[in-house]
Amino acid sequence: MVPDPETPICSAKGCRAAAVWVLAWNNPKLHTPERRKTWLACEEHREHLSQFLGVRGFLKDVVPFDDWKAPEGA
């Protein structure tokens, strides 16, 4: 099944599933504290991507995709 081009997809390498989570993160060595970069995750990859960011101290928040509000100016 080919995803709808308007449907955001998971950020995991090779995954084409629809995103249902937003993982907000930043690298404190590169970004100001208020800056948030985002990865999208399907249900299957949420934990893996969260752990990847978490062990590096980058993960700031995990929010359901439908509830995500991008910061002003993003």
CHARMM-style PDB file with segment names, atoms N, HN, CA, C and O in Angstrom:
ATOM      1  N   MET     1       0.838  -1.186   0.000  1.00  0.00      PROA
ATOM      2  CA  MET     1       0.000   0.000   0.000  1.00  0.00      PROA
ATOM      3  C   MET     1       0.883   1.249   0.000  1.00  0.00      PROA
ATOM      4  O   MET     1       1.796   1.367   0.816  1.00  0.00      PROA
ATOM      5  N   VAL     2       0.615   2.153  -0.891  1.00  0.00      PROA
ATOM      6  HN  VAL     2      -0.127   2.057  -1.554  1.00  0.00      PROA
ATOM      7  CA  VAL     2       1.370   3.401  -1.003  1.00  0.00      PROA
ATOM      8  C   VAL     2       0.687   4.455  -0.137  1.00  0.00      PROA
ATOM      9  O   VAL     2      -0.516   4.683  -0.264  1.00  0.00      PROA
ATOM     10  N   PRO     3       1.470   5.109   0.761  1.00  0.00      PROA
ATOM     11  CA  PRO     3       0.843   6.142   1.599  1.00  0.00      PROA
ATOM     12  C   PRO     3       0.409   7.346   0.777  1.00  0.00      PROA
ATOM     13  O   PRO     3       1.009   7.667  -0.249  1.00  0.00      PROA
ATOM     14  N   ASP     4      -0.628   7.994   1.240  1.00  0.00      PROA
ATOM     15  HN  ASP     4      -1.116   7.733   2.073  1.00  0.00      PROA
ATOM     16  CA  ASP     4      -1.096   9.236   0.632  1.00  0.00      PROA
ATOM     17  C   ASP     4       0.027  10.264   0.763  1.00  0.00      PROA
ATOM     18  O   ASP     4       0.570  10.424   1.856  1.00  0.00      PROA
ATOM     19  N   PRO     5       0.395  10.968  -0.315  1.00  0.00      PROA
ATOM     20  CA  PRO     5       1.494  11.938  -0.234  1.00  0.00      PROA
ATOM     21  C   PRO     5       1.229  13.075   0.758  1.00  0.00      PROA
ATOM     22  O   PRO     5       2.163  13.766   1.163  1.00  0.00      PROA
ATOM     23  N   GLU     6      -0.022  13.274   1.149  1.00  0.00      PROA
ATOM     24  HN  GLU     6      -0.781  12.712   0.820  1.00  0.00      PROA
ATOM     25  CA  GLU     6      -0.359  14.311   2.123  1.00  0.00      PROA
ATOM     26  C   GLU     6      -0.250  13.805   3.563  1.00  0.00      PROA
ATOM     27  O   GLU     6      -0.326  14.595   4.504  1.00  0.00      PROA
ATOM     28  N   THR     7      -0.071  12.499   3.738  1.00  0.00      PROA
ATOM     29  HN  THR     7      -0.009  11.857   2.974  1.00  0.00      PROA
ATOM     30  CA  THR     7      -0.001  11.907   5.074  1.00  0.00      PROA
ATOM     31  C   THR     7       1.440  11.918   5.560  1.00  0.00      PROA
ATOM     32  O   THR     7       2.299  11.325   4.909  1.00  0.00      PROA
ATOM     33  N   PRO     8       1.734  12.568   6.675  1.00  0.00      PROA
ATOM     34  CA  PRO     8       3.094  12.547   7.220  1.00  0.00      PROA
ATOM     35  C   PRO     8       3.492  11.108   7.570  1.00  0.00      PROA
ATOM     36  O   PRO     8       2.683  10.342   8.094  1.00  0.00      PROA
ATOM     37  N   ILE     9       4.740  10.756   7.275  1.00  0.00      PROA
ATOM     38  HN  ILE     9       5.397  11.378   6.849  1.00  0.00      PROA
ATOM     39  CA  ILE     9       5.197   9.395   7.539  1.00  0.00      PROA
ATOM     40  C   ILE     9       6.262   9.367   8.630  1.00  0.00      PROA
ATOM     41  O   ILE     9       6.889  10.378   8.949  1.00  0.00      PROA
ATOM     42  N   CYS    10       6.439   8.200   9.177  1.00  0.00      PROA
ATOM     43  HN  CYS    10       5.930   7.379   8.918  1.00  0.00      PROA
ATOM     44  CA  CYS    10       7.404   7.947  10.251  1.00  0.00      PROA
ATOM     45  C   CYS    10       8.821   8.305   9.803  1.00  0.00      PROA
ATOM     46  O   CYS    10       9.177   8.117   8.640  1.00  0.00      PROA
ATOM     47  N   SER    11       9.621   8.818  10.728  1.00  0.00      PROA
ATOM     48  HN  SER    11       9.332   8.970  11.673  1.00  0.00      PROA
ATOM     49  CA  SER    11      11.003   9.198  10.443  1.00  0.00      PROA
ATOM     50  C   SER    11      11.984   8.031  10.531  1.00  0.00      PROA
ATOM     51  O   SER    11      13.150   8.192  10.173  1.00  0.00      PROA
ATOM     52  N   ALA    12      11.545   6.866  10.997  1.00  0.00      PROA
ATOM     53  HN  ALA    12      10.598   6.736  11.289  1.00  0.00      PROA
ATOM     54  CA  ALA    12      12.437   5.714  11.102  1.00  0.00      PROA
ATOM     55  C   ALA    12      12.902   5.306   9.709  1.00  0.00      PROA
ATOM     56  O   ALA    12      12.120   5.309   8.758  1.00  0.00      PROA
ATOM     57  N   LYS    13      14.170   4.958   9.600  1.00  0.00      PROA
ATOM     58  HN  LYS    13      14.804   4.956  10.373  1.00  0.00      PROA
ATOM     59  CA  LYS    13      14.757   4.597   8.318  1.00  0.00      PROA
ATOM     60  C   LYS    13      13.965   3.474   7.649  1.00  0.00      PROA
ATOM     61  O   LYS    13      13.757   2.411   8.233  1.00  0.00      PROA
ATOM     62  N   GLY    14      13.530   3.728   6.420  1.00  0.00      PROA
ATOM     63  HN  GLY    14      13.700   4.591   5.946  1.00  0.00      PROA
ATOM     64  CA  GLY    14      12.825   2.739   5.631  1.00  0.00      PROA
ATOM     65  C   GLY    14      11.351   2.562   5.952  1.00  0.00      PROA
ATOM     66  O   GLY    14      10.659   1.831   5.245  1.00  0.00      PROA
ATOM     67  N   CYS    15      10.854   3.203   6.988  1.00  0.00      PROA
ATOM     68  HN  CYS    15      11.417   3.798   7.563  1.00  0.00      PROA
ATOM     69  CA  CYS    15       9.446   3.058   7.362  1.00  0.00      PROA
ATOM     70  C   CYS    15       8.592   3.984   6.512  1.00  0.00      PROA
ATOM     71  O   CYS    15       8.950   5.139   6.282  1.00  0.00      PROA
ATOM     72  N   ARG    16       7.459   3.466   6.047  1.00  0.00      PROA
ATOM     73  HN  ARG    16       7.169   2.527   6.234  1.00  0.00      PROA
ATOM     74  CA  ARG    16       6.535   4.263   5.238  1.00  0.00      PROA
ATOM     75  C   ARG    16       5.177   4.385   5.922  1.00  0.00      PROA
ATOM     76  O   ARG    16       4.207   4.824   5.303  1.00  0.00      PROA
ATOM     77  N   ALA    17       5.102   3.999   7.194  1.00  0.00      PROA
ATOM     78  HN  ALA    17       5.890   3.642   7.697  1.00  0.00      PROA
ATOM     79  CA  ALA    17       3.838   4.036   7.932  1.00  0.00      PROA
ATOM     80  C   ALA    17       3.464   5.475   8.292  1.00  0.00      PROA
ATOM     81  O   ALA    17       4.327   6.344   8.409  1.00  0.00      PROA
ATOM     82  N   ALA    18       2.182   5.703   8.460  1.00  0.00      PROA
ATOM     83  HN  ALA    18       1.481   4.996   8.364  1.00  0.00      PROA
ATOM     84  CA  ALA    18       1.692   7.023   8.850  1.00  0.00      PROA
ATOM     85  C   ALA    18       2.201   7.382  10.245  1.00  0.00      PROA
ATOM     86  O   ALA    18       2.249   6.537  11.139  1.00  0.00      PROA
ATOM     87  N   ALA    19       2.573   8.626  10.411  1.00  0.00      PROA
ATOM     88  HN  ALA    19       2.534   9.312   9.685  1.00  0.00      PROA
ATOM     89  CA  ALA    19       3.037   9.116  11.710  1.00  0.00      PROA
ATOM     90  C   ALA    19       1.849   9.343  12.634  1.00  0.00      PROA
ATOM     91  O   ALA    19       0.833   9.907  12.230  1.00  0.00      PROA
ATOM     92  N   VAL    20       1.987   8.897  13.879  1.00  0.00      PROA
ATOM     93  HN  VAL    20       2.813   8.438  14.208  1.00  0.00      PROA
ATOM     94  CA  VAL    20       0.953   9.148  14.882  1.00  0.00      PROA
ATOM     95  C   VAL    20       1.530   9.862  16.106  1.00  0.00      PROA
ATOM     96  O   VAL    20       0.781  10.253  17.002  1.00  0.00      PROA
ATOM     97  N   TRP    21       2.842  10.035  16.153  1.00  0.00      PROA
ATOM     98  HN  TRP    21       3.450   9.717  15.425  1.00  0.00      PROA
ATOM     99  CA  TRP    21       3.519  10.702  17.267  1.00  0.00      PROA
ATOM    100  C   TRP    21       4.492  11.745  16.741  1.00  0.00      PROA
ATOM    101  O   TRP    21       5.064  11.591  15.662  1.00  0.00      PROA
ATOM    102  N   VAL    22       4.673  12.807  17.515  1.00  0.00      PROA
ATOM    103  HN  VAL    22       4.209  12.932  18.391  1.00  0.00      PROA
ATOM    104  CA  VAL    22       5.708  13.809  17.256  1.00  0.00      PROA
ATOM    105  C   VAL    22       6.695  13.736  18.415  1.00  0.00      PROA
ATOM    106  O   VAL    22       6.310  13.852  19.578  1.00  0.00      PROA
ATOM    107  N   LEU    23       7.967  13.544  18.088  1.00  0.00      PROA
ATOM    108  HN  LEU    23       8.279  13.450  17.143  1.00  0.00      PROA
ATOM    109  CA  LEU    23       9.031  13.543  19.092  1.00  0.00      PROA
ATOM    110  C   LEU    23       9.762  14.869  18.956  1.00  0.00      PROA
ATOM    111  O   LEU    23      10.459  15.101  17.969  1.00  0.00      PROA
ATOM    112  N   ALA    24       9.604  15.731  19.939  1.00  0.00      PROA
ATOM    113  HN  ALA    24       9.038  15.542  20.741  1.00  0.00      PROA
ATOM    114  CA  ALA    24      10.247  17.050  19.927  1.00  0.00      PROA
ATOM    115  C   ALA    24      11.587  16.927  20.642  1.00  0.00      PROA
ATOM    116  O   ALA    24      11.665  16.359  21.731  1.00  0.00      PROA
ATOM    117  N   TRP    25      12.632  17.456  20.033  1.00  0.00      PROA
ATOM    118  HN  TRP    25      12.568  17.918  19.149  1.00  0.00      PROA
ATOM    119  CA  TRP    25      13.966  17.306  20.597  1.00  0.00      PROA
ATOM    120  C   TRP    25      14.836  18.501  20.233  1.00  0.00      PROA
ATOM    121  O   TRP    25      14.494  19.308  19.369  1.00  0.00      PROA
ATOM    122  N   ASN    26      15.969  18.588  20.919  1.00  0.00      PROA
ATOM    123  HN  ASN    26      16.247  17.932  21.621  1.00  0.00      PROA
ATOM    124  CA  ASN    26      17.017  19.512  20.505  1.00  0.00      PROA
ATOM    125  C   ASN    26      18.360  19.012  21.015  1.00  0.00      PROA
ATOM    126  O   ASN    26      18.439  18.285  22.005  1.00  0.00      PROA
ATOM    127  N   ASN    27      19.395  19.412  20.329  1.00  0.00      PROA
ATOM    128  HN  ASN    27      19.331  20.003  19.525  1.00  0.00      PROA
ATOM    129  CA  ASN    27      20.762  19.100  20.725  1.00  0.00      PROA
ATOM    130  C   ASN    27      21.290  20.345  21.413  1.00  0.00      PROA
ATOM    131  O   ASN    27      21.513  21.359  20.752  1.00  0.00      PROA
ATOM    132  N   PRO    28      21.499  20.297  22.735  1.00  0.00      PROA
ATOM    133  CA  PRO    28      21.908  21.503  23.457  1.00  0.00      PROA
ATOM    134  C   PRO    28      23.260  22.058  23.020  1.00  0.00      PROA
ATOM    135  O   PRO    28      23.570  23.215  23.302  1.00  0.00      PROA
ATOM    136  N   LYS    29      24.067  21.251  22.337  1.00  0.00      PROA
ATOM    137  HN  LYS    29      23.816  20.311  22.108  1.00  0.00      PROA
ATOM    138  CA  LYS    29      25.354  21.758  21.840  1.00  0.00      PROA
ATOM    139  C   LYS    29      25.173  22.586  20.565  1.00  0.00      PROA
ATOM    140  O   LYS    29      26.049  23.367  20.191  1.00  0.00      PROA
ATOM    141  N   LEU    30      24.027  22.405  19.904  1.00  0.00      PROA
ATOM    142  HN  LEU    30      23.316  21.771  20.207  1.00  0.00      PROA
ATOM    143  CA  LEU    30      23.796  23.100  18.633  1.00  0.00      PROA
ATOM    144  C   LEU    30      22.637  24.080  18.646  1.00  0.00      PROA
ATOM    145  O   LEU    30      22.636  25.054  17.894  1.00  0.00      PROA
ATOM    146  N   HSD    31      21.641  23.826  19.504  1.00  0.00      PROA
ATOM    147  HN  HSD    31      21.642  23.034  20.115  1.00  0.00      PROA
ATOM    148  CA  HSD    31      20.400  24.587  19.465  1.00  0.00      PROA
ATOM    149  C   HSD    31      20.168  25.375  20.749  1.00  0.00      PROA
ATOM    150  O   HSD    31      20.611  24.976  21.826  1.00  0.00      PROA
ATOM    151  N   THR    32      19.473  26.492  20.622  1.00  0.00      PROA
ATOM    152  HN  THR    32      19.113  26.816  19.747  1.00  0.00      PROA
ATOM    153  CA  THR    32      19.082  27.247  21.803  1.00  0.00      PROA
ATOM    154  C   THR    32      18.075  26.407  22.594  1.00  0.00      PROA
ATOM    155  O   THR    32      17.415  25.551  22.006  1.00  0.00      PROA
ATOM    156  N   PRO    33      17.936  26.621  23.895  1.00  0.00      PROA
ATOM    157  CA  PRO    33      17.055  25.781  24.724  1.00  0.00      PROA
ATOM    158  C   PRO    33      15.602  25.726  24.257  1.00  0.00      PROA
ATOM    159  O   PRO    33      14.947  24.697  24.423  1.00  0.00      PROA
ATOM    160  N   GLU    34      15.091  26.802  23.683  1.00  0.00      PROA
ATOM    161  HN  GLU    34      15.623  27.637  23.549  1.00  0.00      PROA
ATOM    162  CA  GLU    34      13.686  26.812  23.265  1.00  0.00      PROA
ATOM    163  C   GLU    34      13.466  26.180  21.886  1.00  0.00      PROA
ATOM    164  O   GLU    34      12.326  25.895  21.519  1.00  0.00      PROA
ATOM    165  N   ARG    35      14.525  25.959  21.131  1.00  0.00      PROA
ATOM    166  HN  ARG    35      15.451  26.191  21.429  1.00  0.00      PROA
ATOM    167  CA  ARG    35      14.406  25.383  19.783  1.00  0.00      PROA
ATOM    168  C   ARG    35      13.932  23.936  19.860  1.00  0.00      PROA
ATOM    169  O   ARG    35      14.419  23.171  20.693  1.00  0.00      PROA
ATOM    170  N   ARG    36      13.000  23.557  19.012  1.00  0.00      PROA
ATOM    171  HN  ARG    36      12.605  24.179  18.336  1.00  0.00      PROA
ATOM    172  CA  ARG    36      12.522  22.184  18.952  1.00  0.00      PROA
ATOM    173  C   ARG    36      12.560  21.685  17.519  1.00  0.00      PROA
ATOM    174  O   ARG    36      11.923  22.250  16.630  1.00  0.00      PROA
ATOM    175  N   LYS    37      13.306  20.636  17.316  1.00  0.00      PROA
ATOM    176  HN  LYS    37      13.824  20.178  18.038  1.00  0.00      PROA
ATOM    177  CA  LYS    37      13.291  19.917  16.063  1.00  0.00      PROA
ATOM    178  C   LYS    37      12.312  18.770  16.266  1.00  0.00      PROA
ATOM    179  O   LYS    37      11.998  18.431  17.407  1.00  0.00      PROA
ATOM    180  N   THR    38      11.827  18.171  15.196  1.00  0.00      PROA
ATOM    181  HN  THR    38      12.082  18.447  14.269  1.00  0.00      PROA
ATOM    182  CA  THR    38      10.850  17.100  15.353  1.00  0.00      PROA
ATOM    183  C   THR    38      11.175  15.911  14.475  1.00  0.00      PROA
ATOM    184  O   THR    38      11.659  16.046  13.351  1.00  0.00      PROA
ATOM    185  N   TRP    39      10.897  14.755  15.019  1.00  0.00      PROA
ATOM    186  HN  TRP    39      10.504  14.645  15.932  1.00  0.00      PROA
ATOM    187  CA  TRP    39      10.841  13.510  14.266  1.00  0.00      PROA
ATOM    188  C   TRP    39       9.416  13.027  14.402  1.00  0.00      PROA
ATOM    189  O   TRP    39       8.761  13.266  15.416  1.00  0.00      PROA
ATOM    190  N   LEU    40       8.942  12.349  13.378  1.00  0.00      PROA
ATOM    191  HN  LEU    40       9.475  12.155  12.554  1.00  0.00      PROA
ATOM    192  CA  LEU    40       7.617  11.746  13.409  1.00  0.00      PROA
ATOM    193  C   LEU    40       7.779  10.250  13.600  1.00  0.00      PROA
ATOM    194  O   LEU    40       8.747   9.660  13.120  1.00  0.00      PROA
ATOM    195  N   ALA    41       6.832   9.632  14.303  1.00  0.00      PROA
ATOM    196  HN  ALA    41       6.046  10.112  14.693  1.00  0.00      PROA
ATOM    197  CA  ALA    41       6.928   8.196  14.562  1.00  0.00      PROA
ATOM    198  C   ALA    41       5.582   7.511  14.404  1.00  0.00      PROA
ATOM    199  O   ALA    41       4.535   8.047  14.769  1.00  0.00      PROA
ATOM    200  N   CYS    42       5.646   6.306  13.847  1.00  0.00      PROA
ATOM    201  HN  CYS    42       6.496   5.871  13.551  1.00  0.00      PROA
ATOM    202  CA  CYS    42       4.471   5.441  13.840  1.00  0.00      PROA
ATOM    203  C   CYS    42       4.429   4.749  15.203  1.00  0.00      PROA
ATOM    204  O   CYS    42       5.352   4.889  16.005  1.00  0.00      PROA
ATOM    205  N   GLU    43       3.365   4.012  15.455  1.00  0.00      PROA
ATOM    206  HN  GLU    43       2.615   3.898  14.804  1.00  0.00      PROA
ATOM    207  CA  GLU    43       3.244   3.326  16.744  1.00  0.00      PROA
ATOM    208  C   GLU    43       4.399   2.350  16.962  1.00  0.00      PROA
ATOM    209  O   GLU    43       4.925   2.251  18.071  1.00  0.00      PROA
ATOM    210  N   GLU    44       4.797   1.629  15.911  1.00  0.00      PROA
ATOM    211  HN  GLU    44       4.370   1.709  15.011  1.00  0.00      PROA
ATOM    212  CA  GLU    44       5.856   0.620  16.020  1.00  0.00      PROA
ATOM    213  C   GLU    44       7.217   1.213  16.371  1.00  0.00      PROA
ATOM    214  O   GLU    44       7.982   0.589  17.107  1.00  0.00      PROA
ATOM    215  N   HSD    45       7.538   2.405  15.862  1.00  0.00      PROA
ATOM    216  HN  HSD    45       6.917   2.911  15.264  1.00  0.00      PROA
ATOM    217  CA  HSD    45       8.871   2.983  16.048  1.00  0.00      PROA
ATOM    218  C   HSD    45       8.959   4.055  17.137  1.00  0.00      PROA
ATOM    219  O   HSD    45      10.037   4.598  17.379  1.00  0.00      PROA
ATOM    220  N   ARG    46       7.860   4.360  17.781  1.00  0.00      PROA
ATOM    221  HN  ARG    46       6.985   3.919  17.584  1.00  0.00      PROA
ATOM    222  CA  ARG    46       7.875   5.418  18.804  1.00  0.00      PROA
ATOM    223  C   ARG    46       8.912   5.136  19.889  1.00  0.00      PROA
ATOM    224  O   ARG    46       9.729   6.003  20.201  1.00  0.00      PROA
ATOM    225  N   GLU    47       8.889   3.955  20.456  1.00  0.00      PROA
ATOM    226  HN  GLU    47       8.226   3.252  20.203  1.00  0.00      PROA
ATOM    227  CA  GLU    47       9.804   3.628  21.559  1.00  0.00      PROA
ATOM    228  C   GLU    47      11.263   3.654  21.104  1.00  0.00      PROA
ATOM    229  O   GLU    47      12.116   4.209  21.797  1.00  0.00      PROA
ATOM    230  N   HSD    48      11.553   3.068  19.963  1.00  0.00      PROA
ATOM    231  HN  HSD    48      10.860   2.618  19.400  1.00  0.00      PROA
ATOM    232  CA  HSD    48      12.927   3.027  19.463  1.00  0.00      PROA
ATOM    233  C   HSD    48      13.478   4.432  19.227  1.00  0.00      PROA
ATOM    234  O   HSD    48      14.582   4.748  19.671  1.00  0.00      PROA
ATOM    235  N   LEU    49      12.723   5.265  18.539  1.00  0.00      PROA
ATOM    236  HN  LEU    49      11.826   5.009  18.178  1.00  0.00      PROA
ATOM    237  CA  LEU    49      13.183   6.627  18.270  1.00  0.00      PROA
ATOM    238  C   LEU    49      13.289   7.451  19.555  1.00  0.00      PROA
ATOM    239  O   LEU    49      14.204   8.260  19.707  1.00  0.00      PROA
ATOM    240  N   SER    50      12.350   7.238  20.473  1.00  0.00      PROA
ATOM    241  HN  SER    50      11.607   6.581  20.350  1.00  0.00      PROA
ATOM    242  CA  SER    50      12.402   7.940  21.768  1.00  0.00      PROA
ATOM    243  C   SER    50      13.650   7.547  22.547  1.00  0.00      PROA
ATOM    244  O   SER    50      14.309   8.403  23.138  1.00  0.00      PROA
ATOM    245  N   GLN    51      13.977   6.266  22.551  1.00  0.00      PROA
ATOM    246  HN  GLN    51      13.442   5.571  22.071  1.00  0.00      PROA
ATOM    247  CA  GLN    51      15.178   5.806  23.265  1.00  0.00      PROA
ATOM    248  C   GLN    51      16.442   6.377  22.631  1.00  0.00      PROA
ATOM    249  O   GLN    51      17.360   6.797  23.335  1.00  0.00      PROA
ATOM    250  N   PHE    52      16.486   6.389  21.303  1.00  0.00      PROA
ATOM    251  HN  PHE    52      15.740   6.047  20.731  1.00  0.00      PROA
ATOM    252  CA  PHE    52      17.646   6.927  20.591  1.00  0.00      PROA
ATOM    253  C   PHE    52      17.911   8.370  21.011  1.00  0.00      PROA
ATOM    254  O   PHE    52      19.045   8.734  21.321  1.00  0.00      PROA
ATOM    255  N   LEU    53      16.860   9.186  21.019  1.00  0.00      PROA
ATOM    256  HN  LEU    53      15.939   8.890  20.767  1.00  0.00      PROA
ATOM    257  CA  LEU    53      17.009  10.588  21.419  1.00  0.00      PROA
ATOM    258  C   LEU    53      17.228  10.723  22.921  1.00  0.00      PROA
ATOM    259  O   LEU    53      17.997  11.575  23.365  1.00  0.00      PROA
ATOM    260  N   GLY    54      16.553   9.882  23.704  1.00  0.00      PROA
ATOM    261  HN  GLY    54      15.928   9.190  23.343  1.00  0.00      PROA
ATOM    262  CA  GLY    54      16.624   9.972  25.155  1.00  0.00      PROA
ATOM    263  C   GLY    54      18.005   9.694  25.720  1.00  0.00      PROA
ATOM    264  O   GLY    54      18.460  10.408  26.613  1.00  0.00      PROA
ATOM    265  N   VAL    55      18.683   8.665  25.215  1.00  0.00      PROA
ATOM    266  HN  VAL    55      18.313   8.084  24.489  1.00  0.00      PROA
ATOM    267  CA  VAL    55      20.009   8.332  25.753  1.00  0.00      PROA
ATOM    268  C   VAL    55      21.030   9.431  25.466  1.00  0.00      PROA
ATOM    269  O   VAL    55      22.060   9.516  26.135  1.00  0.00      PROA
ATOM    270  N   ARG    56      20.750  10.254  24.494  1.00  0.00      PROA
ATOM    271  HN  ARG    56      19.913  10.185  23.951  1.00  0.00      PROA
ATOM    272  CA  ARG    56      21.631  11.380  24.164  1.00  0.00      PROA
ATOM    273  C   ARG    56      21.233  12.660  24.896  1.00  0.00      PROA
ATOM    274  O   ARG    56      21.916  13.680  24.796  1.00  0.00      PROA
ATOM    275  N   GLY    57      20.123  12.598  25.630  1.00  0.00      PROA
ATOM    276  HN  GLY    57      19.569  11.770  25.711  1.00  0.00      PROA
ATOM    277  CA  GLY    57      19.641  13.772  26.346  1.00  0.00      PROA
ATOM    278  C   GLY    57      18.956  14.788  25.445  1.00  0.00      PROA
ATOM    279  O   GLY    57      18.816  15.952  25.821  1.00  0.00      PROA
ATOM    280  N   PHE    58      18.526  14.361  24.255  1.00  0.00      PROA
ATOM    281  HN  PHE    58      18.640  13.416  23.950  1.00  0.00      PROA
ATOM    282  CA  PHE    58      17.925  15.274  23.287  1.00  0.00      PROA
ATOM    283  C   PHE    58      16.406  15.336  23.383  1.00  0.00      PROA
ATOM    284  O   PHE    58      15.823  16.372  23.066  1.00  0.00      PROA
ATOM    285  N   LEU    59      15.750  14.268  23.808  1.00  0.00      PROA
ATOM    286  HN  LEU    59      16.223  13.426  24.065  1.00  0.00      PROA
ATOM    287  CA  LEU    59      14.285  14.197  23.781  1.00  0.00      PROA
ATOM    288  C   LEU    59      13.681  15.160  24.794  1.00  0.00      PROA
ATOM    289  O   LEU    59      14.046  15.153  25.970  1.00  0.00      PROA
ATOM    290  N   LYS    60      12.753  15.988  24.324  1.00  0.00      PROA
ATOM    291  HN  LYS    60      12.457  15.995  23.369  1.00  0.00      PROA
ATOM    292  CA  LYS    60      12.090  16.963  25.182  1.00  0.00      PROA
ATOM    293  C   LYS    60      10.624  16.644  25.405  1.00  0.00      PROA
ATOM    294  O   LYS    60      10.093  16.930  26.478  1.00  0.00      PROA
ATOM    295  N   ASP    61       9.944  16.052  24.405  1.00  0.00      PROA
ATOM    296  HN  ASP    61      10.375  15.820  23.533  1.00  0.00      PROA
ATOM    297  CA  ASP    61       8.516  15.796  24.539  1.00  0.00      PROA
ATOM    298  C   ASP    61       8.076  14.790  23.481  1.00  0.00      PROA
ATOM    299  O   ASP    61       8.650  14.725  22.394  1.00  0.00      PROA
ATOM    300  N   VAL    62       7.049  14.004  23.813  1.00  0.00      PROA
ATOM    301  HN  VAL    62       6.583  14.057  24.696  1.00  0.00      PROA
ATOM    302  CA  VAL    62       6.405  13.096  22.868  1.00  0.00      PROA
ATOM    303  C   VAL    62       4.914  13.417  22.922  1.00  0.00      PROA
ATOM    304  O   VAL    62       4.287  13.334  23.978  1.00  0.00      PROA
ATOM    305  N   VAL    63       4.359  13.784  21.771  1.00  0.00      PROA
ATOM    306  HN  VAL    63       4.868  13.851  20.913  1.00  0.00      PROA
ATOM    307  CA  VAL    63       2.986  14.273  21.701  1.00  0.00      PROA
ATOM    308  C   VAL    63       2.258  13.549  20.563  1.00  0.00      PROA
ATOM    309  O   VAL    63       2.841  13.334  19.501  1.00  0.00      PROA
ATOM    310  N   PRO    64       0.993  13.172  20.772  1.00  0.00      PROA
ATOM    311  CA  PRO    64       0.234  12.619  19.653  1.00  0.00      PROA
ATOM    312  C   PRO    64       0.234  13.614  18.481  1.00  0.00      PROA
ATOM    313  O   PRO    64       0.093  14.820  18.679  1.00  0.00      PROA
ATOM    314  N   PHE    65       0.393  13.092  17.279  1.00  0.00      PROA
ATOM    315  HN  PHE    65       0.508  12.111  17.119  1.00  0.00      PROA
ATOM    316  CA  PHE    65       0.476  13.943  16.094  1.00  0.00      PROA
ATOM    317  C   PHE    65      -0.702  14.913  16.005  1.00  0.00      PROA
ATOM    318  O   PHE    65      -0.518  16.090  15.694  1.00  0.00      PROA
ATOM    319  N   ASP    66      -1.898  14.423  16.275  1.00  0.00      PROA
ATOM    320  HN  ASP    66      -2.047  13.467  16.527  1.00  0.00      PROA
ATOM    321  CA  ASP    66      -3.093  15.265  16.162  1.00  0.00      PROA
ATOM    322  C   ASP    66      -3.134  16.399  17.188  1.00  0.00      PROA
ATOM    323  O   ASP    66      -3.870  17.369  17.004  1.00  0.00      PROA
ATOM    324  N   ASP    67      -2.351  16.288  18.267  1.00  0.00      PROA
ATOM    325  HN  ASP    67      -1.753  15.500  18.416  1.00  0.00      PROA
ATOM    326  CA  ASP    67      -2.317  17.319  19.313  1.00  0.00      PROA
ATOM    327  C   ASP    67      -1.148  18.287  19.154  1.00  0.00      PROA
ATOM    328  O   ASP    67      -1.089  19.294  19.859  1.00  0.00      PROA
ATOM    329  N   TRP    68      -0.212  18.002  18.238  1.00  0.00      PROA
ATOM    330  HN  TRP    68      -0.259  17.184  17.665  1.00  0.00      PROA
ATOM    331  CA  TRP    68       0.998  18.809  18.097  1.00  0.00      PROA
ATOM    332  C   TRP    68       0.689  20.192  17.553  1.00  0.00      PROA
ATOM    333  O   TRP    68      -0.028  20.351  16.565  1.00  0.00      PROA
ATOM    334  N   LYS    69       1.239  21.165  18.211  1.00  0.00      PROA
ATOM    335  HN  LYS    69       1.821  21.036  19.014  1.00  0.00      PROA
ATOM    336  CA  LYS    69       1.167  22.547  17.753  1.00  0.00      PROA
ATOM    337  C   LYS    69       2.611  23.017  17.599  1.00  0.00      PROA
ATOM    338  O   LYS    69       3.351  23.105  18.579  1.00  0.00      PROA
ATOM    339  N   ALA    70       2.999  23.313  16.377  1.00  0.00      PROA
ATOM    340  HN  ALA    70       2.398  23.241  15.581  1.00  0.00      PROA
ATOM    341  CA  ALA    70       4.356  23.780  16.145  1.00  0.00      PROA
ATOM    342  C   ALA    70       4.561  25.109  16.855  1.00  0.00      PROA
ATOM    343  O   ALA    70       3.655  25.942  16.889  1.00  0.00      PROA
ATOM    344  N   PRO    71       5.754  25.313  17.428  1.00  0.00      PROA
ATOM    345  CA  PRO    71       6.036  26.596  18.083  1.00  0.00      PROA
ATOM    346  C   PRO    71       5.916  27.751  17.096  1.00  0.00      PROA
ATOM    347  O   PRO    71       6.125  27.584  15.894  1.00  0.00      PROA
ATOM    348  N   GLU    72       5.578  28.914  17.620  1.00  0.00      PROA
ATOM    349  HN  GLU    72       5.408  29.049  18.596  1.00  0.00      PROA
ATOM    350  CA  GLU    72       5.473  30.134  16.802  1.00  0.00      PROA
ATOM    351  C   GLU    72       6.783  30.347  16.052  1.00  0.00      PROA
ATOM    352  O   GLU    72       7.866  30.196  16.617  1.00  0.00      PROA
ATOM    353  N   GLY    73       6.671  30.699  14.773  1.00  0.00      PROA
ATOM    354  HN  GLY    73       5.791  30.822  14.314  1.00  0.00      PROA
ATOM    355  CA  GLY    73       7.836  31.003  13.987  1.00  0.00      PROA
ATOM    356  C   GLY    73       8.548  29.782  13.433  1.00  0.00      PROA
ATOM    357  O   GLY    73       9.601  29.916  12.809  1.00  0.00      PROA
ATOM    358  N   ALA    74       7.993  28.586  13.650  1.00  0.00      PROA
ATOM    359  HN  ALA    74       7.138  28.477  14.157  1.00  0.00      PROA
ATOM    360  CA  ALA    74       8.659  27.371  13.159  1.00  0.00      PROA
ATOM    361  C   ALA    74       8.310  27.121  11.714  1.00  0.00      PROA
ATOM    362  OT1 ALA    74       8.776  26.145  11.127  1.00  0.00      PROA
TER     363      ALA     74
END
